[in-house]
Amino acid sequence: MTKICSVEKKIRSEGKDLILCDETRSELLPILRRVQDRKGYISDKDMQEIADRLGIHPVEVYSVVTFYSFLNYEKQGSTVIRVSNCISNLLAGSKKVLREFEKELKIKSGQTTKDKKITLKETSCIGMCDKAPAIMVNDKLVGNVTPKKVQQVIKGIRNGK
Protein backbone atom coordinates (compact mmCIF):
# COMPACT_ATOMS: atom_id res chain seq x y z
CA MET A 1 0.00 0.00 0.00
CA THR A 2 1.30 3.47 -0.88
CA LYS A 3 2.24 5.67 2.05
CA ILE A 4 0.40 9.02 2.25
CA CYS A 5 2.38 12.13 3.12
CA SER A 6 0.80 15.53 3.62
CA VAL A 7 4.18 17.14 2.87
CA GLU A 8 7.04 15.51 1.01
CA LYS A 9 10.56 16.87 0.93
CA LYS A 10 13.22 15.54 -1.41
CA ILE A 11 16.82 15.67 -0.21
CA ARG A 12 20.11 14.32 -1.51
CA SER A 13 22.20 12.35 0.95
CA GLU A 14 25.33 10.34 0.23
CA GLY A 15 24.67 10.56 -3.49
CA LYS A 16 21.11 9.25 -3.21
CA ASP A 17 17.77 11.03 -3.53
CA LEU A 18 15.62 10.57 -0.42
CA ILE A 19 12.03 11.52 0.12
CA LEU A 20 11.17 12.59 3.64
CA CYS A 21 7.58 12.28 4.72
CA ASP A 22 6.27 14.47 7.52
CA GLU A 23 4.82 12.80 10.59
CA THR A 24 2.01 15.29 11.25
CA ARG A 25 -0.70 12.73 10.59
CA SER A 26 -2.75 15.52 9.06
CA GLU A 27 -4.57 13.14 6.75
CA LEU A 28 -5.75 10.78 9.50
CA LEU A 29 -9.07 12.41 10.36
CA PRO A 30 -10.15 13.03 6.74
CA ILE A 31 -9.33 9.40 5.88
CA LEU A 32 -11.28 8.12 8.88
CA ARG A 33 -14.30 10.25 7.91
CA ARG A 34 -14.21 8.93 4.32
CA VAL A 35 -14.12 5.32 5.52
CA GLN A 36 -16.97 5.93 7.94
CA ASP A 37 -19.04 7.77 5.33
CA ARG A 38 -18.60 4.81 2.98
CA LYS A 39 -19.14 1.93 5.46
CA GLY A 40 -20.91 3.51 8.43
CA TYR A 41 -18.11 2.55 10.81
CA ILE A 42 -14.33 1.95 10.96
CA SER A 43 -13.36 -1.69 11.49
CA ASP A 44 -10.18 -3.01 13.10
CA LYS A 45 -9.02 -4.02 9.62
CA ASP A 46 -9.65 -0.48 8.35
CA MET A 47 -7.65 0.96 11.25
CA GLN A 48 -4.73 -1.36 10.48
CA GLU A 49 -4.77 -0.47 6.77
CA ILE A 50 -4.94 3.26 7.53
CA ALA A 51 -2.03 2.95 9.97
CA ASP A 52 0.00 1.13 7.32
CA ARG A 53 -0.77 3.79 4.71
CA LEU A 54 0.21 6.61 7.04
CA GLY A 55 3.21 4.80 8.47
CA ILE A 56 1.98 5.07 12.06
CA HIS A 57 1.15 2.55 14.77
CA PRO A 58 -2.42 1.13 14.71
CA VAL A 59 -2.87 2.17 18.36
CA GLU A 60 -2.61 5.80 17.25
CA VAL A 61 -5.45 5.30 14.77
CA TYR A 62 -7.52 3.43 17.37
CA SER A 63 -7.00 6.20 19.92
CA VAL A 64 -8.35 8.80 17.48
CA VAL A 65 -11.36 6.65 16.54
CA THR A 66 -12.26 6.02 20.18
CA PHE A 67 -11.62 9.63 21.24
CA TYR A 68 -14.07 11.26 18.83
CA SER A 69 -17.69 10.42 19.60
CA PHE A 70 -18.68 10.94 15.97
CA LEU A 71 -16.41 8.16 14.78
CA ASN A 72 -17.74 4.63 15.14
CA TYR A 73 -15.74 1.43 15.48
CA GLU A 74 -18.86 -0.76 15.50
CA LYS A 75 -21.77 -1.02 13.09
CA GLN A 76 -24.49 1.49 13.88
CA GLY A 77 -28.18 1.64 13.09
CA SER A 78 -29.28 3.52 10.00
CA THR A 79 -30.32 6.30 12.40
CA VAL A 80 -28.06 7.41 15.24
CA ILE A 81 -29.55 9.46 18.07
CA ARG A 82 -26.93 11.33 20.06
CA VAL A 83 -27.97 12.90 23.37
CA SER A 84 -25.66 15.70 24.47
CA ASN A 85 -24.26 15.24 27.96
CA CYS A 86 -22.29 18.47 28.35
CA ILE A 87 -22.89 20.33 31.59
CA SER A 88 -25.54 22.75 30.29
CA ASN A 89 -27.52 19.84 28.82
CA LEU A 90 -27.20 17.82 32.02
CA LEU A 91 -28.49 20.78 34.02
CA ALA A 92 -31.39 21.16 31.59
CA GLY A 93 -32.43 17.50 31.96
CA SER A 94 -30.64 15.50 29.28
CA LYS A 95 -30.38 12.46 31.60
CA LYS A 96 -34.18 12.30 31.77
CA VAL A 97 -34.34 12.57 27.97
CA LEU A 98 -31.77 9.78 27.63
CA ARG A 99 -33.69 7.55 30.05
CA GLU A 100 -36.89 8.14 28.08
CA PHE A 101 -35.17 7.16 24.82
CA GLU A 102 -33.83 4.03 26.52
CA LYS A 103 -37.30 3.17 27.80
CA GLU A 104 -39.06 3.77 24.47
CA LEU A 105 -36.42 2.04 22.33
CA LYS A 106 -35.86 -0.76 24.87
CA ILE A 107 -32.08 -0.33 24.66
CA LYS A 108 -29.34 1.33 26.71
CA SER A 109 -27.03 4.11 25.57
CA GLY A 110 -24.43 2.65 23.22
CA GLN A 111 -26.78 -0.03 21.91
CA THR A 112 -28.75 -0.55 18.71
CA THR A 113 -32.37 -1.68 18.47
CA LYS A 114 -33.03 -5.32 17.56
CA ASP A 115 -34.19 -4.31 14.08
CA LYS A 116 -30.76 -2.60 13.60
CA LYS A 117 -32.42 0.69 12.71
CA ILE A 118 -31.69 3.01 15.66
CA THR A 119 -28.52 3.44 17.71
CA LEU A 120 -28.64 5.53 20.89
CA LYS A 121 -25.50 7.28 22.11
CA GLU A 122 -24.39 9.96 24.53
CA THR A 123 -22.04 12.58 23.19
CA SER A 124 -20.20 15.65 24.35
CA CYS A 125 -21.18 19.18 23.34
CA ILE A 126 -22.94 19.51 19.99
CA GLY A 127 -23.05 23.31 20.08
CA MET A 128 -26.69 23.61 21.14
CA CYS A 129 -26.27 24.64 24.77
CA ASP A 130 -28.73 27.51 24.28
CA LYS A 131 -31.39 24.95 23.26
CA ALA A 132 -30.62 22.34 25.92
CA PRO A 133 -31.44 19.54 26.26
CA ALA A 134 -30.31 18.94 22.70
CA ILE A 135 -29.90 15.86 20.55
CA MET A 136 -28.68 14.96 17.08
CA VAL A 137 -30.59 12.60 14.84
CA ASN A 138 -27.90 11.60 12.35
CA ASP A 139 -26.72 15.07 11.27
CA LYS A 140 -29.87 16.98 12.24
CA LEU A 141 -29.76 19.06 15.43
CA VAL A 142 -32.86 19.12 17.63
CA GLY A 143 -33.14 21.44 20.62
CA ASN A 144 -35.39 21.84 23.63
CA VAL A 145 -36.08 18.11 23.79
CA THR A 146 -38.16 16.98 26.75
CA PRO A 147 -39.00 13.45 27.81
CA LYS A 148 -42.50 14.09 26.37
CA LYS A 149 -41.00 14.91 22.94
CA VAL A 150 -39.03 11.66 22.78
CA GLN A 151 -41.98 9.69 21.40
CA GLN A 152 -42.45 12.32 18.66
CA VAL A 153 -38.78 12.06 17.69
CA ILE A 154 -38.95 8.27 17.49
CA LYS A 155 -42.22 8.38 15.53
CA GLY A 156 -40.65 10.83 13.08
CA ILE A 157 -37.64 8.54 12.60
CA ARG A 158 -39.82 5.50 12.03
CA ASN A 159 -42.01 7.43 9.56
CA GLY A 160 -38.95 8.63 7.64
CA LYS A 161 -39.18 12.29 8.64
C-alpha positions, 0 to 999 in steps of 0.5 A: 500500500502506498504511504500518504504524506501531507508534505514531502521533501526531497533531499540528496544524501550520500549521493542518493535522492531521499524523500522525507515524509512528515509525521504530522498525521494531518490526513488521519481524520479526513481518511477516517471520515471517508471510511466511515461515510462509505461503510458507516463505521471503521473496522479493526481491519480499516484501522490497520490499513490506515495505519500502514498507509500513514506509516503510524502505529495502529494504536494511534489510529484506534485512539483517534477513533475512540476519542471522537464520539462521531467516529464509530468502530462498531456497526451502527443503526441507519439512524443514530440518536446522540444525546448531548451530555455536556454540563448545560444539557445535564443541568437542563435535563438530558439524563431524563431525555436519555432515560426516556429514549432508553425506555421507548427504544428498549435499549441502553445508551451505546446499543442498537435496536433489535431491528438494527435501525436506531442506535442511541449514544451519549455525546459531548457538546454539539453546540446547542447549549442555548437549546438544551437539552439537545440531541442529534438525529444523524446530522440533524440538530434538535433542541429543547427536547423533553421526555415528552418529545421523545416519542415524537422524535422516534415516531418521526424517525420510524415514519422517515421524517 
